[in-house]
Each structure stands twice: as structure tokens, then as C-alpha cells.
């Protein structure tokens, strides 16, 4: 164990030196951000107010959540674009009004750590993004994922408008962005960048099992034109890749990390932070 800690400490020093002194990026250079994936979803139903509140209690730096657009153009927080996994109903979110979604109840046969709706002790309402912000503003920072944007014309405008309404486009007293947007959808991120270039954007990237992270010069140039960083499936990350991204001025985050040893390795690698279902993953 002591040998492992020594290796990790040395690697942290080396990786820190590799970033350099010219960090022109709205994402913090120092520290190792803990981003609560759908809140503290290992302990409370994902994407629910109790999950976000627990992430706050566990000192997460950010909470990550997913947004979709209802039939009546309300931004709601749920991972899937269909309600069938987490409620007794079935159907696409885009075909429900907010009022209809609020009436759904949990599918008790499925159980597990999933987002649910309803009004009893076993279930929680599906929250709107506005409700989450109003409840948690000033307590937490947000990483907001734009999902399935082709289903939701205008969702980028709705999100940026809401962020401006609640003054989430700036930085907090610590100098951290109050809110960040990430997505696998490059087109959506570029559209947000055109609307407000001050909003930090993270490009989500996945790699196949066993594949090491790598970007072509063309891909890298494209990402640099709109994003402040990338979020990558953690198994694919390597020290050379992380150092290269830092050298280009991009922050690097890893998802979804629930193993403490893996978290320590990524920290030693110089990764800027992790998405995790367990915000207390590095607590002693």
C-alpha cells in the first residue's frame, strides 16, 4: 500500500508539472473535482432532489444531471428519454406535459436506485430543472447534460435562457463556473457556444472496451473551437493522452468512476476530476 501511495504521489507531481503555467480555461486547473453522477445515485434514486441534496451533504463539487423537454416545453430532469424504466407508465418524455409527468408513480416491481415519480414515502417526483436550481442554487454547482437533442427542437435555447435567468453563466466566489454543459452531441454544444461563448462546455467521448483514448488532429481542432474540456470513459484514459489534452488547454474529466483505487490512479494521472455515483469515494 505504501508503495502504491508513493507511486501515486510521484505521478501527481509529474502530471501537475505537465500542465504548465498558462491555463487559459474557465474550468479550474487546481484540485480534483468530484462530480456527483445524477446526484449521489449510489445511495438515493438518481436525478431526484434527495440524490442532489445528499451529494451536497457529501461535499460534491458539482452535481451532474440530465435534461429533456416536455410537450409543453418544460425542462425536466431524468436520464432516459422514455419513462418506462422508472415509472409504471411508458412513452417518450416529449409526448407528456409536465403536469402528466408529475402524476406518474413509481414502478414498485423494478425497484433499484432509479429516478421515480409519485407522492408517497417510496417515491419522489420527477423534478424540473427550475425546481432543482431553485432548491440547490448557492449550495451546488451543476453539470447539465443535453440528451437526445434531435427530439427536442429549441432545447438549447431553453437551457441557456434558464441559466441566464438564474445567473448561472458566471463563476462563484471560488472562481468555479456555476454551471457547465456537457453532451455527446457536438452540434448541440456548438449551438450553445454560438448563443453564449462564456458557458463552459465539455465534449463527452466514449471509447470501445480495451481501446485507449486518442483524438486525431482534426477532431482535436474541432473540439478546441467550442469546448473547455472533455469527459472520457475512464478506462480509456492514459497519462500521455491526458498530458496532451492539457498541453492543448483542455480540461479532462473521467466517467463513471466508483472504484476508489481507480479514482486515485486518475488523480495521479492528472485528470481534473471524476463523475461518480459515490461523492464520498475518496473520503477517509
Secondary structure, 3 states (H helix, E strand, C coil): CHHHHHHHHHHHHHHHHHHCCCCCCCCCCCCCEEEEECCCCCCCCCCCHHHHHHHHHCCCCEEEEEEEECCCCCEEECCCCEHHHCECCCCEHHHCCHHHHHCCCECCCCCCCCCCCCCCCCCCCCCEHHHHHHHHECCEEEEEEECCHHHCCCHHHHHHHHHHHCCCCCECCCCCECEEEEECCHHHHHHHHHHCCCCCEEEEECCCCCCCCCCCHHHHHHHHCCCCEEEEEHHHCCHHHHHHHHHCCCEEEEECCCCHHHHHHHHHHCCCEEEECCCCCCCC
